[in-house]
Amino acid sequence: MSEFISKKDLLTWLGQLMEERNLVAPTRVDDLLLFSKIDQVEDIVFDFDNTTLSPKEWFYPSSETLFYVEQKDGQTELIPAVIEKETAIFGIRPCDAQGMAMNDFPFLEEPADDLYRQHRDKTALIGLACITACPECFCSSMGSGPHDPANVDILLTEVADGYIAQVLTDKGKALLPDNLLTTADVSSPPAPVLSEVPSDGIAEKMRQAFDEPFWDRLADRCIHCNICSYVCPTCYCFDVRDYTDKERIERVRSWESCQSPGFTRIAGGHDPRSTKGSRLRQRFSHKLLYFPRQFGALGCIGCGRCVRACPVNIDIREIIQDVQQLEVKSEA
Amino acid sequence: MKPENPLLPYLSTLQELIDLTPDVKLFRLELNDPDIREGFDYKPGQFVFVSAFGVGESPFGITSVAHHKAGVDVAIRRVGTVTNALHQLEPGATVGVRGPFGNYFPLDEYKGKNIFIIGGGIGFAPLRPIITTVLDYREDYGDLVIINGARSPQDLVFAPEFDTWAASPKTKLELTVDAGNENWTGRVALIPSVVSELKLSPQNAIAITCGPPIMIHFTLIELRKLGFADNQIITTLEGKMKCGLGKCARCNVGDKYVCKDGPVFSMEQISQLIEQF
């Protein structure tokens, strides 16, 4: 027996959640599938593989004011931004939920990032297990899986006429009205089978491949458009700038990409990572070598978005495979 | 007393602004909140972010020492947007200070040793707290040799202190410039060749260097030729950074962050970094 919620009850419940907090869910925006704030539950898309952009925007917005500077009568005051309202994200995939858990490592490491922590504390995750997968998906090779309940508060799995509900945390429990879930004699459908990517031992192989000409060759075709970082749930590098609008000054954080020329250029002009090869190597080394060394987990969750988005077909699955083989060659 | 939000600066007042060179000014800053000021401790080698509100913030090595209890000094060269804005400020202006960040020179480990300070241009600034500390606790340390180099005589930082340094016991000051002028009677030589000429002895010694990458590169070669082991050569690195907390992921060198694993590294540590800059 499993806990169960009918499709109709789910919609009613989501409607209630929408009244009391921000409800964020997959929606169709032009030809893109994006997590958006929901005003009517009819806008929610239930039938999708994964969204075009990851839900990281809702924890770590592409552009967000850190604090305001108010200057009045020769006095200066700093007013930090505060996240007031609770949010529930419906429809987050297990891979993306794992991505957010990966972002917790740098952002919540003490001293924790205040705004990120506020977003994280005030947001509950209602996950949707994957019944089908994109051709580019490889989450099961990166420590997660299509039905992975590890990083959501509630996981729903679609079955005939409704969803199996797994309530996984107190935060998830608090979202549910009493008696909403029933029990039903249904079992979970099989998880989709994903292509395997040889990620075992990749950190060590990345270390060995670090000085190989492989990276410069691969980067030849990179046009540093940064789309890989933009769509990635675990790319978290940022920039901070001040903006002045009439009397008010804001300090704003925004996403930045290590693929940008000038990402590491310091005042005076010195740029330690001035070649495309060194920048491309940085992106993959950060995810597959540095992050594992720093936090004990891979920094890629296998959502496949960068593979789909890259205009020149730079494919992290191929890179992992190639790097694994580079070592085989040098041993031969 | 740390604020809950580590990206929120402490409001501070620019107490005094001193011209060090045509494009370097010394900023004497005081944190406004007396409680925070009291608890604001820092060590030689650490850095702070200084904000020009409305323009931005940048990291700067602290040039003062905490035990003088006279605020926070930073020497800022006018080179980018933020530093240009800071140079426009007048005493009394409100700025932001975040920090202190990073590790520090382990001066306790240098006690009893001869210390060689080798700084080029504005890279000399973060080395000044070592000199101040050694001179304040002179009996704790061995000989002190200070090599301060710059492009031209007017670019040598901390000139008002040269006489005091040179007159201190067991202390030698060597000034050098890339190109002299009609009033300059001192050395005209690149820093690495001064290091070579002085035949600094690695015996019971620590060499601490900071400056432009090219200067550090050749200074390192000379120090190694003189017999210095990599664990006797210390430097402090610079990196593009936005947070100082190991979060913005801008200043990494391999799996280490300049902001929190550094900025102070021995050459032994640097040679073990995955990425070489």
Contacts between the chains, C-beta under 8 A, distances in Angstrom:
chain1	res1	chain2	res2	distance
A	66	B	5	7.8
A	66	B	7	5.3
A	66	B	8	7.5
A	67	B	5	7.6
A	67	B	7	7.7
A	67	B	8	5.8
A	69	B	53	4.7
A	69	B	54	7.1
A	71	B	53	7.6
A	71	B	94	8.0
A	76	B	11	5.8
A	76	B	53	6.9
A	76	B	94	4.4
A	78	B	8	6.0
A	78	B	9	7.0
A	78	B	11	6.7
A	78	B	96	7.6
A	80	B	5	5.3
A	80	B	8	5.6
A	106	B	246	6.8
A	106	B	247	5.1
A	106	B	249	7.2
A	107	B	247	6.2
A	109	B	246	7.2
A	109	B	247	7.7
A	111	B	2	6.9
A	111	B	6	4.3
A	111	B	245	6.3
A	112	B	6	8.0
A	113	B	6	7.5
A	113	B	7	7.3
A	113	B	245	7.6
A	113	B	247	5.9
A	114	B	4	5.9
A	114	B	5	3.8
A	114	B	6	7.2
A	114	B	7	6.9
A	114	B	8	7.7
A	115	B	5	7.7
A	115	B	7	8.0
A	207	B	274	6.7
A	210	B	274	5.9
A	210	B	275	7.7
A	236	B	247	7.7
A	236	B	249	6.6
A	237	B	248	6.3
A	237	B	249	4.3
A	237	B	250	6.5
A	238	B	242	6.3
A	238	B	243	7.7
A	238	B	247	7.7
A	238	B	248	4.9
A	238	B	249	7.7
A	239	B	242	6.0
A	239	B	248	7.6
A	240	B	7	7.6
A	240	B	56	7.3
A	240	B	57	7.3
A	240	B	242	4.6
A	240	B	243	7.3
A	240	B	248	7.3
A	241	B	56	5.9
A	242	B	51	7.9
A	242	B	53	6.7
A	242	B	54	5.3
A	242	B	55	5.6
A	242	B	56	4.8
A	242	B	57	7.9
A	244	B	54	4.5
A	249	B	53	5.3
A	249	B	54	4.5
A	251	B	7	7.8
A	251	B	51	7.9
A	251	B	57	7.9
A	253	B	7	7.8
A	256	B	248	7.9
A	256	B	250	7.6
A	258	B	249	7.3
A	263	B	240	7.1
A	263	B	250	6.9
A	264	B	239	7.1
A	264	B	240	4.9
A	264	B	250	6.7
A	264	B	251	7.8
A	265	B	240	6.5
A	266	B	238	5.9
A	266	B	239	6.9
A	266	B	240	5.1
A	267	B	58	7.1
A	267	B	79	4.5
A	267	B	80	3.6
A	267	B	82	7.9
A	267	B	83	6.6
A	268	B	77	8.0
A	268	B	79	5.1
A	268	B	80	7.7
A	270	B	212	7.6
A	270	B	213	6.0
A	270	B	238	7.9
A	272	B	239	7.6
A	272	B	253	7.6
A	272	B	277	3.9
A	282	B	252	7.9
A	285	B	254	7.7
A	285	B	274	7.5
A	285	B	275	8.0
A	286	B	249	7.0
A	286	B	252	7.4
A	289	B	255	6.9
A	289	B	274	7.3
A	290	B	252	6.7
A	290	B	254	6.6
A	290	B	255	4.0
A	290	B	274	7.8
A	293	B	255	4.5
A	294	B	255	5.9
